[in-house]
Amino acid sequence: MDSFLEEDAEAVVVVDGKRRKRRRNPAAQAAMHPSLHLPFLPPLPVSSNEHKLNFKKSKEACLDYIQDALLQKQWKRAAEFLTCYVESLEKDYSREHISASEMIWRIGTEILWHHSQSSVKEFSCFMEQMKTLGVKRYLKVCLEHVFHLLCNGQIDEAYQNLSLAESWRFGEQTAIQDKEMKLIQAYRGLLDYCSWSKQKSILLEHGEDEFSDLAVEQEMHSYFRKAAVNLKEIIKIPGVWDVFVKCYVDLLEFYGDHNEARQVLNEYAYNSKFPANPNAHVYLYQFLKRQGESKKSLISALKILHDIVPSHELMIDFNTMLQKSKKRRKRRLGLEVIFAGLDYAGWKENEKAWSCLARQVKQIVISEKHLDWIKQEWNSRKDWWPAFHFSRYLAKRNWQENKNLSYEKALVAGILLGKVGLFEMLPKTKGRIRPRISC
């Protein structure tokens, strides 16, 4: 910031083709005052072209300071610079402020979200002002406002804002505005789902009061109809709609429409127009499991999830199902799955994963069949797994924090690295240590 002020402190003014002596800019002097940290625009009268050039430089410098303050999480300083930026736009007679309105909205939202003295009321006032800056971003600003209200637990206010946004019209609706409107409706459907869920809890808590139950059921069904219509529309558009899909499927399952729920989840998981989404396959797997589907269907769902996210926590279940299979190909895949999961740092201390691997390699060694499976998996890992999993430091820490994990890792190390690996993984103690294997 100091460099900016120093550069702006002295200016050369050209009048009647003659150069005047350099003199200190009074605006720059004010900006250098210790109590103020705002770069001001030069107040001296200049030509139109010079004014545009100076305005552009000042604007860019001010935005740089705002960015710096945001990156350093100096919200008060960022607010001061943004105030200066807005004031400079108000004093300017060009059309620069038109393209800056979205920038003001986004920066202001970020500052108000984090500023220690910000309140919901102030945020709402700011959002109402932002809604008047342009019709093209009106619906986006409404959504931003609704998110903030929801995060602060103001459900009713959020619902009212969504209803107002849904009734908003201005000229012909563009394709982008059409999608934004469907998103507005989807969030209103989400709030209807929340109301439905509350009524469901009340219904389940009530005893045998038939009159109360009837009233609650009627209100529930009203919320169901409104929620289902809006949620169904948004999930037709290719995108990531996890929360909407989960809520819609919950509604369908409650009323026994399992075929529709299955169709929705299959479409969400397998439609090539939708982006690859691991959660889509998780939801499908969980639904199939709730419906008591065959292991073949469950394995098929998890196989695709494994291809997308090899380190997903459901890979433990996937490995377990594969190991119980009578087909050699699936048992081989099970070993591949558990090795692949342990390639990730998040699994380094996963006792279940090490237990699965220890059990499987133990069975292979005892049966003396398919030893080549272990060799194939180990060949691509022998250069980095010892340091990644079987170092002295990790052995000591695992032994102190989780002895069961140490036993499982020791067995695997003993098979993969030999006796040296086994002794490395089990630190010396006073008593004799016997590895315990989960079978």
C-alpha positions in Angstrom: 0.0 0.0 0.0 2.9 2.4 0.8 4.3 2.0 -2.7 0.9 3.0 -4.1 0.7 6.1 -2.0 4.3 7.1 -2.8 3.7 6.8 -6.5 0.5 8.9 -6.2 2.1 11.5 -3.8 3.6 13.6 -6.6 1.9 14.4 -9.9 2.8 16.3 -13.0 -0.1 18.5 -14.3 0.0 19.7 -17.9 -1.7 23.1 -18.5 -1.6 25.0 -21.8 1.1 22.7 -23.1 3.5 23.6 -20.2 4.8 21.4 -17.5 4.3 22.6 -14.0 6.7 21.8 -11.1 6.0 18.6 -9.4 4.0 19.0 -6.2 2.6 16.7 -3.6 -1.0 15.6 -4.2 -3.2 16.6 -1.3 -5.3 13.5 -1.6 -2.2 11.3 -1.4 -1.2 13.3 1.7 -4.5 12.5 3.3 -4.2 8.9 2.4 -0.8 8.7 4.0 -2.2 9.9 7.4 -1.7 7.0 9.9 -5.4 7.0 10.9 -6.5 6.3 7.4 -5.6 3.4 5.2 -7.6 4.2 2.0 -6.1 5.2 -1.4 -8.1 8.2 -2.7 -8.6 9.3 -6.3 -6.8 12.5 -7.3 -9.3 15.4 -6.7 -7.5 17.8 -9.2 -9.5 18.6 -12.4 -8.1 16.8 -15.3 -9.1 16.0 -18.9 -11.5 13.3 -19.7 -8.8 10.9 -20.9 -6.6 11.5 -18.0 -9.5 11.1 -15.6 -10.3 7.7 -17.1 -6.6 6.6 -16.9 -6.3 7.8 -13.3 -9.6 6.2 -12.3 -8.5 2.9 -13.9 -5.2 2.9 -12.1 -6.8 3.9 -8.7 -9.5 1.3 -9.1 -7.0 -1.5 -9.9 -4.8 -0.5 -7.0 -7.8 -0.4 -4.6 -8.9 -3.8 -5.8 -5.4 -5.1 -5.2 -5.6 -3.9 -1.6 -9.0 -5.5 -1.2 -7.7 -8.8 -2.5 -4.6 -8.6 -0.2 -6.9 -7.8 2.8 -9.2 -10.7 2.0 -6.3 -13.2 1.6 -5.0 -12.1 5.0 -8.5 -12.3 6.5 -8.3 -8.6 7.5 -12.0 -8.0 7.2 -12.1 -4.5 8.8 -9.4 -3.3 6.4 -11.1 -4.9 3.5 -14.4 -3.2 4.4 -12.6 0.2 4.4 -11.1 -0.4 1.0 -14.4 -1.5 -0.4 -16.1 1.6 1.0 -13.5 3.7 -0.7 -14.0 1.7 -3.9 -17.7 2.3 -3.9 -17.3 6.0 -3.2 -14.9 6.4 -6.1 -17.4 4.8 -8.4 -20.1 7.2 -7.2 -17.9 10.2 -8.0 -17.0 8.9 -11.4 -19.2 9.9 -14.4 -18.1 7.0 -16.7 -19.9 3.7 -17.0 -17.2 1.8 -15.1 -19.5 1.2 -12.1 -21.8 -1.0 -14.2 -19.3 -3.8 -14.5 -18.2 -3.4 -10.9 -21.6 -4.1 -9.3 -21.1 -7.8 -9.2 -17.7 -7.4 -7.8 -19.1 -5.2 -5.0 -21.7 -7.8 -4.3 -19.3 -10.7 -4.1 -16.6 -8.9 -2.1 -19.2 -7.3 0.2 -20.8 -10.6 0.9 -17.5 -12.2 1.8 -16.6 -9.4 4.1 -20.0 -9.3 5.9 -19.9 -13.1 6.3 -16.6 -12.9 8.3 -16.6 -9.5 9.8 -16.8 -9.7 13.6 -19.3 -6.8 13.9 -21.5 -8.0 11.1 -25.1 -9.0 11.9 -27.9 -10.8 10.0 -29.8 -7.5 9.8 -26.8 -5.7 8.2 -26.3 -8.6 5.8 -30.0 -8.5 4.8 -29.8 -4.7 4.2 -26.8 -5.1 2.1 -28.5 -7.8 0.0 -31.6 -5.7 -0.5 -29.3 -3.0 -1.9 -27.5 -5.5 -4.1 -30.8 -6.7 -5.6 -31.3 -3.3 -7.2 -28.0 -3.3 -9.0 -29.2 -5.3 -12.0 -31.9 -7.7 -13.0 -29.5 -10.2 -14.5 -28.1 -11.2 -11.1 -31.3 -10.6 -9.0 -32.0 -14.3 -8.5 -28.4 -15.1 -7.6 -28.4 -12.4 -4.9 -31.7 -13.8 -3.6 -30.1 -17.3 -3.4 -27.1 -15.8 -1.6 -29.4 -14.1 0.9 -31.4 -17.3 1.5 -28.2 -19.3 2.2 -27.1 -16.8 4.8 -30.5 -16.9 6.5 -30.5 -20.7 6.5 -27.0 -20.7 8.1 -28.3 -18.5 10.8 -31.4 -20.7 11.5 -33.9 -18.2 10.1 -36.0 -20.7 8.2 -39.2 -18.7 7.9 -37.4 -15.6 6.6 -35.6 -17.8 4.1 -38.9 -19.3 2.9 -40.4 -15.8 2.5 -37.4 -14.6 0.4 -37.7 -17.7 -1.8 -41.4 -17.1 -2.3 -40.8 -13.5 -3.3 -38.0 -14.5 -5.6 -40.2 -17.1 -7.3 -42.9 -14.5 -8.0 -40.3 -12.0 -9.5 -40.6 -11.3 -13.2 -38.8 -8.8 -15.4 -39.2 -9.0 -19.2 -38.5 -12.2 -21.1 -36.9 -14.9 -19.0 -33.5 -16.1 -20.4 -32.3 -19.7 -20.3 -29.9 -18.9 -17.4 -32.7 -17.2 -15.4 -34.9 -20.2 -16.1 -32.3 -22.5 -14.4 -31.9 -20.1 -11.5 -35.6 -20.0 -11.0 -35.7 -23.8 -10.9 -33.0 -23.6 -8.3 -35.1 -21.1 -6.3 -38.0 -23.5 -6.5 -35.8 -26.4 -5.5 -34.7 -24.7 -2.3 -38.3 -23.9 -1.5 -39.0 -27.5 -2.0 -36.1 -28.3 0.3 -37.7 -26.2 3.0 -41.1 -27.8 2.4 -39.3 -31.2 2.9 -37.9 -29.9 6.3 -41.5 -29.0 7.3 -42.7 -32.4 6.2 -39.9 -34.1 8.2 -40.9 -32.1 11.3 -44.5 -33.2 10.9 -43.4 -36.8 10.4 -41.5 -36.7 13.7 -44.6 -35.3 15.5 -46.7 -38.1 13.9 -44.3 -40.8 15.2 -44.2 -39.3 18.6 -48.0 -39.1 19.0 -49.6 -42.1 20.6 -53.0 -43.2 19.6 -54.6 -39.8 19.2 -56.4 -40.4 15.9 -57.7 -36.8 15.5 -54.3 -35.3 16.0 -52.8 -37.9 13.7 -55.3 -37.1 11.0 -54.5 -33.4 11.1 -50.8 -34.0 11.1 -51.1 -36.5 8.2 -53.0 -33.9 6.1 -50.4 -31.2 6.8 -47.6 -33.7 6.0 -49.2 -34.6 2.7 -49.6 -31.0 1.7 -45.8 -30.4 2.4 -45.1 -33.6 0.5 -46.9 -32.5 -2.7 -45.2 -29.1 -2.7 -41.7 -30.5 -2.0 -42.0 -33.4 -4.5 -43.0 -31.1 -7.4 -40.0 -28.8 -6.9 -37.4 -31.4 -6.1 -38.4 -33.5 -9.0 -37.8 -30.6 -11.5 -34.3 -29.7 -10.4 -32.9 -33.2 -10.5 -33.8 -33.5 -14.2 -31.2 -30.9 -15.0 -27.7 -32.4 -15.3 -25.7 -31.4 -12.3 -24.7 -32.3 -8.7 -28.0 -32.3 -6.7 -27.1 -34.6 -3.7 -29.2 -32.9 -1.0 -32.3 -32.7 -3.3 -32.0 -36.3 -4.5 -31.7 -37.6 -0.9 -34.7 -35.6 0.2 -36.8 -36.7 -2.8 -35.9 -40.3 -2.4 -36.8 -40.1 1.3 -40.2 -38.8 0.4 -40.8 -41.5 -2.2 -39.7 -44.3 0.2 -41.9 -43.1 3.0 -45.0 -43.3 0.8 -43.9 -46.7 -0.7 -43.0 -45.6 -4.2 -39.8 -47.7 -4.3 -39.8 -48.1 -8.1 -39.8 -44.3 -8.6 -37.0 -44.0 -6.0 -34.9 -46.6 -7.8 -35.4 -45.0 -11.2 -34.4 -41.6 -9.8 -31.2 -43.0 -8.2 -30.3 -45.0 -11.3 -30.7 -42.0 -13.5 -28.6 -39.9 -11.1 -25.8 -42.4 -11.0 -25.7 -43.7 -14.6 -26.9 -40.9 -16.8 -23.9 -39.9 -18.9 -25.2 -36.3 -19.1 -24.6 -35.9 -15.3 -21.0 -35.3 -14.0 -19.2 -38.2 -12.3 -20.4 -38.1 -8.7 -19.3 -40.7 -6.1 -22.2 -39.8 -3.9 -24.7 -40.9 -6.6 -23.4 -44.4 -6.3 -23.3 -44.3 -2.5 -27.0 -43.3 -2.4 -27.8 -46.1 -4.9 -25.9 -48.7 -2.9 -27.5 -47.6 0.4 -31.0 -47.8 -1.2 -30.3 -51.3 -2.6 -29.1 -52.4 0.8 -32.3 -51.1 2.5 -34.3 -52.9 -0.1 -32.5 -56.2 0.6 -31.2 -56.5 -3.0 -28.8 -59.3 -4.0 -25.1 -59.2 -3.4 -24.6 -59.0 -7.1 -26.4 -55.7 -7.3 -24.6 -54.4 -4.3 -21.2 -55.4 -5.7 -22.0 -53.8 -9.1 -22.8 -50.5 -7.4 -19.6 -50.5 -5.3 -17.5 -51.5 -8.2 -18.2 -48.2 -10.0 -17.6 -46.4 -6.7 -14.3 -48.1 -6.4 -13.3 -46.9 -9.9 -14.1 -43.3 -8.9 -12.9 -43.2 -5.3 -10.6 -46.2 -4.3 -10.2 -44.8 -0.8 -14.0 -44.5 0.0 -14.9 -45.9 3.4 -17.4 -48.3 1.8 -14.5 -50.2 0.2 -14.2 -52.1 3.5 -17.7 -53.5 2.8 -16.8 -54.1 -0.8 -13.7 -56.1 0.2 -15.7 -58.1 2.7 -18.4 -59.1 0.1 -15.8 -60.0 -2.5 -13.9 -62.2 0.0 -17.0 -64.2 0.7 -17.5 -64.9 -3.0 -16.8 -68.4 -4.3 -15.5 -66.9 -7.5 -11.7 -66.6 -7.7 -11.9 -63.5 -9.8 -13.9 -61.6 -7.2 -11.6 -62.7 -4.4 -8.7 -61.5 -6.5 -10.5 -58.1 -6.9 -11.0 -58.0 -3.1 -7.2 -58.1 -2.5 -6.7 -55.4 -5.1 -9.4 -53.2 -3.5 -7.8 -53.4 0.0 -4.3 -52.8 -1.2 -5.5 -49.8 -3.3 -7.3 -48.3 -0.2 -4.1 -48.6 1.9 -2.3 -46.6 -0.8 -3.9 -43.5 0.7 -2.8 -41.6 3.8 -6.3 -41.5 5.2 -6.2 -45.3 5.6 -2.7 -45.6 7.2 -4.2 -46.2 10.7 -7.5 -47.8 9.6 -7.6 -50.9 11.8 -10.4 -52.5 9.8 -8.5 -52.2 6.6 -5.3 -53.7 8.0 -7.4 -56.5 9.6 -9.0 -57.3 6.2 -5.6 -57.4 4.5 -4.0 -59.4 7.3 -6.8 -62.0 7.2 -6.6 -62.3 3.4 -2.8 -62.6 3.0 -2.8 -65.1 5.9 -5.3 -67.3 4.2 -3.4 -67.2 0.9 -0.1 -68.1 2.7 -1.6 -70.9 4.6 -3.4 -72.4 1.6 -0.2 -71.8 -0.5 -2.6 -70.9 -3.4 -2.5 -67.6 -5.3 0.8 -66.4 -3.8 1.3 -64.7 -7.1 -1.6 -62.3 -6.2 0.4 -61.0 -3.3 3.5 -60.7 -5.4 1.7 -58.8 -8.1 0.3 -56.3 -5.6 3.6 -56.0 -3.7 5.8 -55.5 -6.8 4.3 -52.0 -7.5 4.5 -51.0 -3.8 7.8 -52.5 -2.5 9.7 -49.3 -3.2 7.5 -47.0 -1.1 5.2 -48.9 1.2 8.1 -49.8 3.7 8.7 -46.1 4.4 5.0 -45.2 4.1 3.6 -47.8 6.4 6.4 -49.8 8.1 8.8 -47.2 9.4 10.2 -47.3 13.0 8.5 -44.1 13.8 5.1 -45.4 12.8 5.7 -48.7 14.5 6.4 -46.9 17.8 3.5 -44.6 17.5 1.0 -47.4 16.5 2.3 -49.5 19.4 1.6 -46.6 21.9 -1.8 -45.7 20.5 -3.3 -48.9 19.2 -1.7 -52.3 19.8 -4.3 -54.1 17.8 -3.4 -52.1 14.8 0.3 -52.9 15.4 -0.5 -56.6 15.5 -2.3 -56.5 12.2 0.4 -54.4 10.5 3.1 -56.7 12.0 1.6 -59.7 10.3 1.3 -58.0 7.0 4.9 -56.7 7.3 6.2 -60.1 8.2 4.7 -61.6 5.1 5.6 -58.8 2.7 9.1 -58.0 4.2 10.0 -61.1 6.0 11.2 -61.5 9.6 13.0 -58.2 9.5 9.7 -56.4 8.8 8.0 -58.3 11.6 10.6 -57.3 14.2 10.6 -53.7 13.0 6.8 -53.5 13.5 6.8 -54.9 17.1 9.0 -52.9 19.4 10.9 -54.7 22.1 9.0 -55.1 25.4 9.5 -56.9 28.7 7.0 -59.6 27.9 6.8 -61.8 24.9 4.6 -60.6 22.1 2.5 -62.9 20.0 0.7 -61.4 17.1 -3.0 -61.8 17.2 -4.8 -62.2 13.9 -8.5 -61.4 13.3 -9.9 -64.4 11.5 
